Amino acid sequence: MISLTHVTKLYGSVIGVNDVTVELGAGAHGLLGPNGAGKTTLLGLVTGQLRPTMGRVHVCGERPFANPRVLQRIGFCPAADLTERRATPREWVRYLVRLSGYAPHAASARAAAALDRVGLGEAMDRPLATLSKGMRQRAKLAGAMAHDPDLLVLDEPFDGLDPMARHDLVGLVRHWAVSTESASGSTRTLLVASHLLHEVEALHAGLAVILGGRLVASGTAREIRDMVDAMPAELRVRCDQPRRLAEAVCGTTGTESLRFEGDDVLVVATRQPRELAERITRVAVDDRLAIRELVAGDRSLEGIFSRLVRLHRGVAS
Amino acid sequence: MTTAQVSATAEPSPRLPPCGSWLAVAGFQMRRLLSRQRLLLAALGVVFPAAVMLAVRRTAADGLDRDLAVTMLYALVPEAVCMLGLLVTMCPAVADELERGTWVHVSVRPGGRRALLLGTYLTAVIWTGAVAILAILLALLVARVPQPLPLFGMLSALVVVSCLGRAALFALPAVILPKRALVASVAVALVVEYLAGFIPAVINQATVSLRLRSLLVEWMRWRQQLPVEMQLLVDPQPAVVQLGAVAVLTIAMLAVAVAILEYRQFPPSDEI
């Protein structure tokens, strides 16, 4: 569905996206990265708002920029808040559906159904200015989904939502992704950009991690975790004799590097964190070391993401 | 019947002619214009020429001369009111969308960019044209000019020509410099319409102001009475040529503006 080949996007001398190559098929995909990583630029390239400076972008087999055939099949919910004031959600979504080529009556029906689906049925005739940010977010989502696209692209879609609303919308978007084929008969694809890992994880989506405009990892959450497991993990030990502890563990299999932080902290990078932890415990008992703290690297997805960021910046070993 | 059921039973035929989306934009933009501020501005545009005509009529002891009244009305309405009205309605065609955060929604729709420009163009022409025609009506009533009906028809026709041509002219700065569109449009109005338009050379052939003046002179049958130096400021061709020239200019400028907008890229500001 989406194919990027050595895609680079420059804004003058500023790099938005740097040599990204990725293939995304049908199903749900998450695009992870901190603010300013290049997520929105990547989505801009996929949704035909931006042209790559170098490389090729194909969506549904064609270039999306200024291509109505491709744009007809895309639904996009941008991150920026909707500051349209006087229009109601019904008017706004109907307007967008009409721009997708629907006749006025059909557009009205689709707008109402989409707003019902996102839980704005009661508020669809109130001006957007009087709605909360979360409700405007739902209106944006309805606008993206109402014309039944094959590819739904969401940029920070759950931003500003309370936990209940977030839960509801995650369910709604997940259901959209796994439900039956779209009206055109194609299998649906969902691409969600977020800087919050749990949001993407909740969608059961495949992951692509982008940092500094580069794609640094892609695969399922499990594959990324395995990839990170293959990299050295860090154990941070606070004790009374860190130098004595360093002597004892430096010969341990899998140890990659050692460093001291202050007078009482030893940080060990290892490919076998479990074995190292056992070794440290034995050394502590045998040599009567007072271990005050033993912290392993965070193994949650959040921790993996944090480690990828650090690896990319050359901080981690 | 719930809305979901309505949707299920009303399956659309999505392939409508492109003008369907232009009309959708025009309708949406028209609703935006129906705000208190915009209506107040429009009312000012309707009343101002009449107020000027009233003031002049009161100072003239024997009433207003017909030719003078027509010249004043021409300067006030097809020139001033139309120009100001179009500056307010056409210039922010893209800037407003960027500011409201709606550009990104519209630009990812098939033909959305083109529809945005042409729909806004339609709105600008209809809105400004309506204001200007009402202004002519009121001003003619106040001025008490003899035989006002033919004058109303002629000046209304000039208003339509002015709106069609100049809205297309202002579409260019709106797409080239969206965030400075108003300043750029004022500069274009001054340089193109009022400087180049008054230069008696080939360059003034590409201005709407030359065509409007020529139509006025033609329809008022003033050509024989014009002093030689004034004849340099109008085109001797018949009205149909003037109208054709405005049509060609309008189509050319709109085509260029649409082509530019189709390929414009607005980078996400939070990433640069």
HADDOCK unambig.tbl for C-alpha pairs under 7 A between the chains (distance, minus, plus):
assign (segid A and resid 14 and name CA) (segid B and resid 272 and name CA) 6.74 0.50 0.50
assign (segid A and resid 36 and name CA) (segid B and resid 270 and name CA) 6.94 0.50 0.50
assign (segid A and resid 36 and name CA) (segid B and resid 271 and name CA) 4.97 0.50 0.50
assign (segid A and resid 38 and name CA) (segid B and resid 271 and name CA) 6.81 0.50 0.50
assign (segid A and resid 40 and name CA) (segid B and resid 268 and name CA) 6.80 0.50 0.50
assign (segid A and resid 41 and name CA) (segid B and resid 268 and name CA) 6.74 0.50 0.50
assign (segid A and resid 47 and name CA) (segid B and resid 108 and name CA) 6.46 0.50 0.50
assign (segid A and resid 48 and name CA) (segid B and resid 108 and name CA) 6.72 0.50 0.50
assign (segid A and resid 49 and name CA) (segid B and resid 107 and name CA) 6.88 0.50 0.50
assign (segid A and resid 49 and name CA) (segid B and resid 108 and name CA) 6.66 0.50 0.50
assign (segid A and resid 49 and name CA) (segid B and resid 265 and name CA) 6.37 0.50 0.50
assign (segid A and resid 50 and name CA) (segid B and resid 265 and name CA) 5.64 0.50 0.50
assign (segid A and resid 66 and name CA) (segid B and resid 262 and name CA) 6.42 0.50 0.50
assign (segid A and resid 68 and name CA) (segid B and resid 110 and name CA) 4.19 0.50 0.50
assign (segid A and resid 68 and name CA) (segid B and resid 111 and name CA) 6.16 0.50 0.50
assign (segid A and resid 71 and name CA) (segid B and resid 108 and name CA) 6.10 0.50 0.50
assign (segid A and resid 71 and name CA) (segid B and resid 109 and name CA) 5.79 0.50 0.50
assign (segid A and resid 71 and name CA) (segid B and resid 110 and name CA) 5.16 0.50 0.50
assign (segid A and resid 72 and name CA) (segid B and resid 109 and name CA) 6.59 0.50 0.50
assign (segid A and resid 72 and name CA) (segid B and resid 110 and name CA) 5.49 0.50 0.50
assign (segid A and resid 80 and name CA) (segid B and resid 101 and name CA) 6.43 0.50 0.50
assign (segid A and resid 81 and name CA) (segid B and resid 101 and name CA) 6.59 0.50 0.50
assign (segid A and resid 82 and name CA) (segid B and resid 100 and name CA) 6.54 0.50 0.50
assign (segid A and resid 82 and name CA) (segid B and resid 101 and name CA) 5.42 0.50 0.50
assign (segid A and resid 82 and name CA) (segid B and resid 102 and name CA) 6.68 0.50 0.50
assign (segid A and resid 83 and name CA) (segid B and resid 100 and name CA) 4.77 0.50 0.50
assign (segid A and resid 83 and name CA) (segid B and resid 101 and name CA) 6.01 0.50 0.50
assign (segid A and resid 84 and name CA) (segid B and resid 100 and name CA) 5.39 0.50 0.50
assign (segid A and resid 95 and name CA) (segid B and resid 24 and name CA) 6.42 0.50 0.50
assign (segid A and resid 98 and name CA) (segid B and resid 21 and name CA) 6.09 0.50 0.50
assign (segid A and resid 98 and name CA) (segid B and resid 24 and name CA) 6.46 0.50 0.50
assign (segid A and resid 99 and name CA) (segid B and resid 21 and name CA) 5.02 0.50 0.50
assign (segid A and resid 99 and name CA) (segid B and resid 109 and name CA) 6.13 0.50 0.50
assign (segid A and resid 99 and name CA) (segid B and resid 112 and name CA) 6.12 0.50 0.50
assign (segid A and resid 100 and name CA) (segid B and resid 109 and name CA) 5.62 0.50 0.50
assign (segid A and resid 100 and name CA) (segid B and resid 110 and name CA) 6.01 0.50 0.50
assign (segid A and resid 101 and name CA) (segid B and resid 14 and name CA) 5.04 0.50 0.50
assign (segid A and resid 101 and name CA) (segid B and resid 15 and name CA) 5.75 0.50 0.50
assign (segid A and resid 101 and name CA) (segid B and resid 16 and name CA) 5.57 0.50 0.50
assign (segid A and resid 101 and name CA) (segid B and resid 21 and name CA) 6.58 0.50 0.50
assign (segid A and resid 102 and name CA) (segid B and resid 12 and name CA) 6.40 0.50 0.50
assign (segid A and resid 102 and name CA) (segid B and resid 13 and name CA) 6.62 0.50 0.50
assign (segid A and resid 102 and name CA) (segid B and resid 14 and name CA) 4.43 0.50 0.50
assign (segid A and resid 102 and name CA) (segid B and resid 15 and name CA) 6.89 0.50 0.50
assign (segid A and resid 102 and name CA) (segid B and resid 16 and name CA) 6.59 0.50 0.50
assign (segid A and resid 103 and name CA) (segid B and resid 12 and name CA) 6.73 0.50 0.50
assign (segid A and resid 103 and name CA) (segid B and resid 14 and name CA) 6.79 0.50 0.50
assign (segid A and resid 103 and name CA) (segid B and resid 16 and name CA) 6.82 0.50 0.50
assign (segid A and resid 106 and name CA) (segid B and resid 10 and name CA) 5.94 0.50 0.50
assign (segid A and resid 106 and name CA) (segid B and resid 11 and name CA) 6.50 0.50 0.50
assign (segid A and resid 106 and name CA) (segid B and resid 12 and name CA) 5.11 0.50 0.50
assign (segid A and resid 109 and name CA) (segid B and resid 3 and name CA) 6.67 0.50 0.50
assign (segid A and resid 109 and name CA) (segid B and resid 6 and name CA) 5.88 0.50 0.50
assign (segid A and resid 109 and name CA) (segid B and resid 7 and name CA) 4.74 0.50 0.50
assign (segid A and resid 109 and name CA) (segid B and resid 10 and name CA) 6.95 0.50 0.50
assign (segid A and resid 110 and name CA) (segid B and resid 7 and name CA) 5.39 0.50 0.50
assign (segid A and resid 112 and name CA) (segid B and resid 3 and name CA) 5.70 0.50 0.50
assign (segid A and resid 113 and name CA) (segid B and resid 3 and name CA) 5.20 0.50 0.50
assign (segid A and resid 113 and name CA) (segid B and resid 4 and name CA) 4.58 0.50 0.50
assign (segid A and resid 113 and name CA) (segid B and resid 7 and name CA) 6.01 0.50 0.50
